[in-house]
Amino acid sequence: MERLLQQIINGISLGSIYALIALGYTMVYGIIKLINFAHSDIYMLGAFIGYFSMTTLKLGFIPSLLLSMVFCTIIGVVIEKVAYKPLRHATRIAVLITAIGVSLFLEYTTMAIAGANVRSYPPLTGILTKSFMLGNINISMLQILILGITIILMILLQFIVKKTRIGKAMRAVSLDSDAAELMGINVNTTISFTFALGSALAGAAGIMVGIYYNSINPLMGMLPGIKAFIAAVFGGIGIIPGAMIGGYFIGIVEVLVSGYSNSLYRDGVVFAILILVLIIKPTGLLGKNSREKV
Amino acid sequence: MLEIKNLNVHFGVIHALKGISLTVNKGEIVTLIGANGAGKTTTLRTISGLKKPTDGSIILEGKDITNTSAQERVMMGISQAPEGRRVFSAMTVLENLELGAYLRRDKNEIARDLETVYHHFPILADRRKQIAGTLSGGEQQMLAIGRALMSRPRILLLDEPSMGLAPLFVQEIFNIIRDINKAGTTILLVEQNASMALQIANRAYVMETGSIVLSGTGSELMQSEDIKKAYLGG
């Protein structure tokens, strides 16, 4: 039982990372029906910016987190403007292939600039190195920090989407972009804003993975990216709470599989979940079966 | 108030609007009737700025607005309740109406217009917290019209408001359209239900395959033998 709880605590940290990345996938899918494969590389860039901020610039964690989020926001918006906006009326497969192209571009540009080597985040200092026991369960301050930041970001996101003007515009565009345009909503601005939000969350996930797992490299986005995408599909792609639930579910399952069976199976199990979801309920946990519009 | 001159619209190689011209005067109800595929919806979409014309001009109160964006046109007073209603199905009735006033900042006036909409459509007031997708077709149509009114339009474009509705609802919707017009909103109404449309319209245009083939007052067209044969069932 204690071992189970311990694994779940560890799974929550990983789940937080997946959930933050999954939110970007799901919001962008919701608004332009694109699986943005470059999203996982924005997360990778977030990790690198955090690294340079903490080493070269010698900034603390929170300033580095903010810097990383701001940088990723800008990159996300630029990618949308340069790569996806010109294809607004193109076929979906054309945009999808472009997204894969952008993904490779980001990975290998980073490799050209920063090198292909694995880099280690600077060691933690102060309170973040501490951990405490709750019964026989070990909880580190770092895990609390990751969960805390994730929860704050999710509450902030819910507030933006539910309560603000631009959030209402986002929901309107994702439900019916033509009708939204008839309300006077600027669809392009709204799409840019969606990319900005998703990328900021990916940036936060990137730097948190850096301090949690310590090592980063230019191709680090690939696997977590796909897993976060699976999390989004599991929760119901296009549905924000679905991505949150999916992220934690996938994170916890992965840690449980590593803990109780062979850690080599953890990726396989996650992909098996994807296959099962697609067979049993392709719309995901919170998805409703919807008719295709004609 | 609204003048369209020699409007041409293409979809790829298809010439959807072949140089149509029409005028809507202040305070009028003008209807555009014709068969499916004649280009009625395309005309409204072009007026709203969702489709760019290849040639011709759209003039609102003397100002050429052909090259303005959809948002600018909403701001200048053009509003549309589109074909098929297109309400935001996962949002509440109130949220839909609030989105209709998206570009406005005058909170008190918005609240007043909300009351006006509820006055025209009392059922929407009862259902303000309900999810729009769960409304009946007629109620959704009312919501679509109410939402379009929330931008406080000078000219309201209505695309097939009677489509798919029970006869009782059709009568009700048309009565309300007349009320909205009496309250001071100019209306351009696209309809397949020609007899109903001609009854409430001051003037009418008949479209066939991308051109306007006939125009006149509502009562003139109702008397026309061609119209009777083609659109009014003998």
Interface residues (C-beta under 8 A of the other chain):
Chain A: R165 K168 A169 R171 A172 L175 D176 D178 A179 A180 E181 L182 M183 G184 I185 N186
Chain B: S48 G49 L50 S69 A70 Q71 V74 M75 S79 Q80 P82 R86 V87 F88 S89 A90 M91 E95 E98 L99 G100 Y102 L103 R147 A148 S151
